[in-house]
Amino acid sequence: MTLIPVTEVAHVIRSKNAGPYELTLDILFKDQATFAATRDACVVTPESIARLYGIPVTDVLKVIYYEPALAIKITLRRLMTSGAFGETDVYGAQQHAPLLRLMVPAGDSCR
């Protein structure tokens, strides 16, 4: 299986606030073919996201494949409540960096 960085097949990789207790991560793909290949490769799972972020798998609340937007949406439990004393990213806009290390198969499928 040939692995490539998700940055080669994604148009947008971002994070954002999803309320005071959750973060949303988005991967938006350039086209249907790369979205489908990544979805079918079964590499974006709660377990793989937990490994990338160094968090318990129970803190990965959802992984949703949203085909109309060619997107994978991931919801994480925030480590600190948004706006809490010591919290450094109230908008959650700087939390996508670990996703940049995600490697996806170049068209292989597990289905």
N, C-alpha and C positions, 0 to 999 in steps of 0.2 A: 504494500500500500504506500503510495507516494503522499507525503504530507506537505502542505503548504501553509504559510501564515494566513490567518483569517484576514489580515490587512490587504491581501492580494485580491480577495473576492468580495469584500464588504465596501459599500459606499459610505456608510456612517457607522461608527462605533462610539456610543455615548452612555453617560449615566445621568440620572436626574433624581431629584427628590420625589418620593411617592408617599408623602405624609411624614409625620414625625418619627415613625418607627420602621420605615421601609425605604429601600432604594430600588430603582428600576434601571436595568442595563438593557440597552438596545443594540442589536447588530442588524443593520439594514443592508441587504445584498444588492449588487449591481444588476443582477438579472435573475430570471426564473431558474435557469439551469444551475447556477452556483448556489442559489438558495436550496433547491431540491437536492443537489448533491450533498450539501452540508447537512440538511435535515436527515437524509437517508443514511448518512454515515454513522449516526447515533453517537457522535462525540460530544455534543453539547447536552450534558445531563446534569442533574443536581450534583452528582459525584465529581464530575470534571470541573464544574464551577467551584465547588467547595475546595478542591485541590488548588486551583489557580489563586483563590483568595485566602487560602489558609484558614478556613472557617469550618465549623461542623456542617455536615450535609443537612442537618435540620435547620440551619440558617438560610438555606436556599429554599425559598417558599414556593416558587413556581418557575418552570421553564415552558414557555408557550411559543409554538411555531405559528406565526400569523401570516398566512400565505398572501392575503390581499396587499400587504405592505412589503412582502418579501423579507420579513423580519423574524428574528428570534428575540423574544422579550423575557427577561429574567428578573425575578423579584427576590431581593435579599433582605433579611432582617438587618437593620442598622446596628452597628456595634455600640453606638451612643445615640440617644434621642436627639433629633435635629434641634439645634439651638441650646443644648445642654452645656453647662460649664465645661470647658475643655474640648468641646466638639469643634473641629476645624473646617468643616465643609457643610454648612447649613443647607445649601442647595443640592448637595450630592453630585455636583458637576465635575468633580475630580476623581471619581471612583472607578472609572472605566479602564484605567491603565493595565491592570492584570489581564483583561480580555485581549490586549494587543499581543500577548504571548500564546494565544490559542492557536493550535495547529489543527487543520482540517484535511481530510482526505481529498485528493484532487479527482473527484468523480467516482470513487469506489462506493459501493453500497452494501449495507448489511440487511437489506430487505429483499 
